[in-house]
Amino acid sequence: MKYVVLVSHGTFAPGLHSVLKMLAGGEREDVISVGLEDGMSADEFAEKFSNAISKITEDDEIILLGDIVGGSPLTNAIEQVSNKGLIGQTVIFGGMNLAMALTATLMKDGVDTDMLKDSLINEAKDAVKEFVMTSANDDEEDDI
């Protein structure tokens, strides 16, 4: 099985997981999320993460998405994945956003790893745009 594993500071990863349930068909056993909660030590996070991925085996693949490259949640998650001997079948990304997580969840089983990696980067970048409001006067001028 291919797993999408979300890690973050605070409740960002669990919140994103909740949105994925809404958009990607309800509860999914192939999506796991762990947040580094306020006041939680790195060791406590590592233990929580290790427990969360305990069902993943060497026959599985992991798409690990973290909120910040170099942040404690992602670096601790990488260490736990490595300790479990799963780093060779893990693809790792930082800068997680909804577009990236949704693309990973929906496409992971239908494309090869290289195509998935390209799609995740492209979708994540394409999702970041400035939203510019136009005034009602601008709309009227366009109609003339």
C-alpha positions in Angstrom: 0.0 0.0 0.0 1.1 3.6 -0.6 0.6 5.8 2.4 0.3 9.6 2.6 1.8 10.7 5.9 1.3 14.3 7.0 3.4 16.0 9.7 3.4 19.5 11.0 3.7 21.9 13.9 0.5 22.2 15.8 -2.8 20.9 14.3 -2.0 21.8 10.6 -1.5 18.1 9.6 -4.5 16.8 11.5 -6.6 19.7 10.1 -5.4 19.0 6.6 -6.2 15.3 7.1 -9.8 16.3 8.1 -10.1 18.3 4.9 -8.9 15.3 2.9 -11.6 13.2 4.4 -14.1 15.7 3.0 -12.6 15.9 -0.4 -11.2 12.4 -1.0 -14.0 10.1 0.1 -14.2 9.9 3.9 -12.0 8.0 6.3 -8.9 6.5 4.6 -6.5 4.0 6.1 -3.8 5.2 3.7 -3.6 8.7 5.1 -1.9 9.3 8.5 -1.3 12.6 10.2 0.7 13.6 13.3 1.1 17.1 14.7 3.8 18.4 17.1 1.5 19.8 19.7 2.3 22.9 21.8 4.4 21.7 24.8 5.2 18.3 23.2 8.9 17.4 23.3 10.7 16.0 20.2 10.9 12.6 21.9 7.1 12.6 22.5 6.5 13.5 18.9 8.9 10.8 17.7 7.0 8.2 19.8 3.6 9.4 18.6 4.8 9.3 15.0 6.4 5.9 15.4 3.1 4.6 16.8 1.2 6.2 13.9 3.3 4.4 11.3 3.6 1.1 13.1 1.4 -0.7 10.5 3.6 0.3 7.6 5.9 -2.4 6.4 8.8 -2.8 4.0 6.3 -3.8 1.3 4.6 -0.4 1.5 5.6 3.0 0.2 5.4 6.4 2.0 4.7 9.9 0.7 5.9 12.0 3.6 4.6 15.6 3.5 5.8 18.1 6.1 4.9 21.7 6.7 8.5 23.1 6.8 11.7 21.7 5.3 14.1 21.3 8.2 11.4 21.7 10.9 11.3 19.4 13.9 8.2 17.4 12.8 9.7 16.6 9.4 13.2 15.9 10.6 11.9 13.7 13.5 9.6 11.8 11.1 12.5 11.2 8.7 14.5 9.8 11.5 11.7 7.5 12.6 11.1 6.3 9.0 14.8 5.6 8.7 15.0 3.8 12.0 12.2 1.5 10.8 14.2 0.7 7.6 11.6 2.4 5.4 13.6 5.4 4.1 14.3 3.7 0.8 10.7 3.5 -0.1 9.8 7.1 1.1 9.4 10.2 -1.0 9.7 13.4 1.2 8.4 16.9 0.6 8.3 20.0 2.6 6.0 23.0 2.1 2.9 20.9 2.3 -0.4 22.5 1.2 -3.9 21.2 0.5 -3.3 20.9 -3.3 -0.2 18.8 -2.7 -1.8 16.6 -0.1 -5.0 16.1 -2.2 -2.9 15.3 -5.3 -0.8 12.8 -3.4 -3.9 11.1 -2.0 -5.8 10.9 -5.2 -3.0 10.1 -7.7 -0.6 7.9 -5.6 -1.9 4.6 -6.9 -2.4 5.6 -10.5 1.0 6.9 -11.6 4.7 6.1 -11.2 6.7 7.7 -8.5 8.5 10.2 -10.8 5.3 11.4 -12.3 3.8 11.7 -8.9 6.7 13.8 -7.6 6.4 16.2 -10.6 2.7 16.4 -10.1 3.0 17.2 -6.4 5.5 20.0 -7.0 3.4 21.5 -9.9 0.1 21.3 -8.0 1.6 22.8 -4.9 3.1 25.7 -6.9 0.0 26.3 -8.9 -2.1 26.5 -5.8 -0.3 29.6 -4.6 -1.7 32.7 -6.3 -2.6 36.2 -5.4 -6.4 36.8 -5.5 -7.2 40.2 -6.9 -10.6 41.7 -6.3 -12.0 43.8 -9.1 -14.4 46.6 -8.4 -18.0 46.8 -9.6 -16.9 49.6 -11.9 -14.4 47.4 -13.6 -17.1 44.9 -14.5 -19.3 47.6 -16.0 -16.5 48.8 -18.2 -15.9 45.3 -19.4 -19.5 45.1 -20.5 -19.3 48.2 -22.8 
